Amino acid sequence: MVNSDRLWKRIFELAEVGKQKSGGITRLSFTEEDKAAKTLVASYMKEAGLTVREDAIGNLIGRKEGKTPDAPLIVLGSHIDTVPNGGSFDGALGVLSGIEVLHTLHEQGVETDSPIEVIAFTDEEGTRFQFGMIGSRAFAGILADEQVEGAVDSNGTSLAQAMRESGFNPQAIADAARKPGSIKAYLEVHIEQGKVLENRGLPVGIVSGIAGPLWMKWVITGEAGHAGATPMGLRKDPLAAAARLMSYFEEEASKYPNAVATVGTISVKPGGVNVIPGQVEFTLDLRDIDEEARDEVESRLIDFANKVCEERGVDFHLETLQRVPPVPCSEPLQQVIRQAVRQEGLEDFCLPSGAGHDGMQFKELCPVGMIFVRSKDGVSHNPAEWSSKEDCGQAADVLYRVVSELSRNEHPLV
């Protein structure tokens, strides 16, 4: 159905924008690399017969009109920004697959009842401003002015300032918001970024839901002392307490089918080889697609921390950095994707997404559906990131079937 050669060619043309000597790609939001990537992707949209514009937050939008102009939209999308030294497929595959589907419909002269838009959302990764999914938040009408003013990069440039420098008005972000009921469905093709599909020998999968991250900063305070002169029984060592907690985090999360717990950063003070630490700070990323299960794990962790810290004579302080609710994918939309996967002669396998995606922001806006593509060795956010040409083309064919089905007015998605 789709032209997989064209899709593959565009993936690697786009990968040249922001390419580093290491072979990885760096495209941060509101930079020259970001602008160049948008210019290239806009040219693909125009080749596909789409009308192209940027909205108030910088989302790049290509639109195919429908026979019923006022019908709810079908939106296909992802992002084209990257992490530093990232790979060629993360985000980009979703945008380019959407364009390829619409390009194929254009070549075939197919008129759809529903209008369709493909969108490259601004700054999904959050690398530059430590605050992600900026474009999709604005699209959903949940990006606050204070978030735009308060998000600052490592050079002290605020998101608002970066927008102004790129020709956007931070005061106009509300213009990017879409109204509930205006969108029939949001669909995204994305690499899995894990090994589940590869281990099962499957090229594509149907996403059942997107896990919600809970980020916490833990600070455990004890009593610094001489490593040689302080007997073991008289120590108030916060690092020993932290080590016990971290082990428990892993044990407890493993009891739940979809929970994951990750300690990603740790700081020990004062940090001398012959000094018992006085304070330890670390972060915990706790995720599950079941919010109740995630919060249950959180409660167990806190109860255990209270017990361990009391026994060891240390104190702990807990700060919640972010708490994002999980987003289940639409059951009716999953069924449409399932049918399309079967039509491709593939197993209709469902799996959760542990990573966050733009669709998380659309929980109250529209039904959300995702198609995962097999990732080689589960590698992502890395120059070695890879999905095969055949798998990418197969996923785009599934998307084509789903869009063709949904774009008929007589297909309600309820």
Secondary structure, 3 states (H helix, E strand, C coil): CCCHHHHHHHHHHHHCCCECCCCCECCCCCCHHHHHHHHHHHHHHHHCCCEEEECCCCCEEEEECCCCCCCCEEEEEEECCCCCCECCCCCHHHHHHHHHHHHHHHHCCCCCCCCEEEEEECCCCCCCCCCCCHHHHHHCCCCCHHHHHHCECCCCCEHHHHHHHCCCCHHHHHHHCCCCCCEEEEEEEEECCCCHHHHHCCCEEEEEEECEEEEEEEEEECCCEECCCCCHHHCCCHHHHHHHHHHHHHHHHCCCCCCEEEEEEEEEECCCCCEECCEEEEEEEEEECCHHHHHHHHHHHHHHHHHHHHHHCCEEEEEEEEECCCEECCHHHHHHHHHHHHHCCCCCCEEEECCCCHHHHHCCCCCEEEEEECCHHHCCCCCCCCCCHHHHHHHHHHHHHHHHHHCCCCCCCC
